[in-house]
């Protein structure tokens, strides 16, 4: 028995002596996926350091407490003739186990309070971005400019369906990343359009719930150009796992050029609303919009999911009155909440294109052509 206790104490001693080397291996732990990421911002680094400080304090407490406990059991065991002491209401013991934990908690609270203050300090931002969660995509509005766009999953459906090998960024790719300048304080105003989502980018140490009817705030300042990936961290429905976040940090000059280009695109898109498109132009554009936005529920072949999502092929909506089809796409369904209102999510050009595509694809062959101005007039009538 004595040999067993000797081995136990040897193990504890080895653990204590190895603490400095363990601290040096924190990066290895992060690589293994068992530790918090250090991130690329000052706040993320401070958060990581606080996490490690609290962790090692807890390790120290555990070593001391269990060390005293195991030593007491071994040193005062019954086989050596010891008998259990009969005492209670020891003032000295009660003072020790009250004062020592209090001092430890104060020592932990001071750095934690400073870190929390930094995390919630959103004032004096250089750039404000409104982030709105939708099922299942993100909308980014650059406040003070005309730039606004949706960010959708870009991972090919063939990879999701296991028809092709998955790449390194499987389910972490988008068609439109959030582009931000480095070295600038960026305030995020986070909300949702339908259900609760959560915008989470570990490298930036930003994770905030997106709640319908509420606006939560967070901020970041990225010092290194790069691409930083995250996900929706709230179980938000069927395609929760297909709602990634991609942030692209670029130098200020590149950001200014990008922002000017997006503003010019927005102006051009407004002009396109007045343009009359050919059927082929609308059909080709509508196919792209459908595959990006509608195929997840209604399937690429338009057959839907029986009992869950109705088919587009031969549906009463896609082959019925045009006004009814436009109303369904623009305003959504009052009967089936899964059918969202896309009137605010798409431009008039994309709405006209996807409706034209739905009415003429999958064997529907209605021969209808919907122009952007038709969508605009329909919205104005409401």
Secondary structure, DSSP 4 states (H G I P E B T S, - for coil): -HHHHHHHHHHHHHHHHTHHHHHHTHHHHHHHT-S----SBHHHHHHHHHHHHHHHHHHHHHHHHHHHHHHHHHHT-GGGT---------HHHHHHHHHHHHHHHHHHHHHHHHHHHHHT---S-SEEEEEEEETTEEEEEETTSS-EEEE-B-S-HHHHTTSS---TTTT--BSSPEEEETTS-EEEEEEESSS-EEEEEGGGTEEEEE-BT--EEEEE-B-S-EEEEEEE-S--STTGGG-EEEEEEE-HHHHHHHHHHHHHHHHHHHHHTTPPPPHHHHHHHHHHHIIIIIHHHH-TTS--BTTTB--STT-TTTTS-HHHHHHHHHH--SS-TTS---TTTS-HHHHHHHHHHHHHSTT--------HHHHHHHHHH-
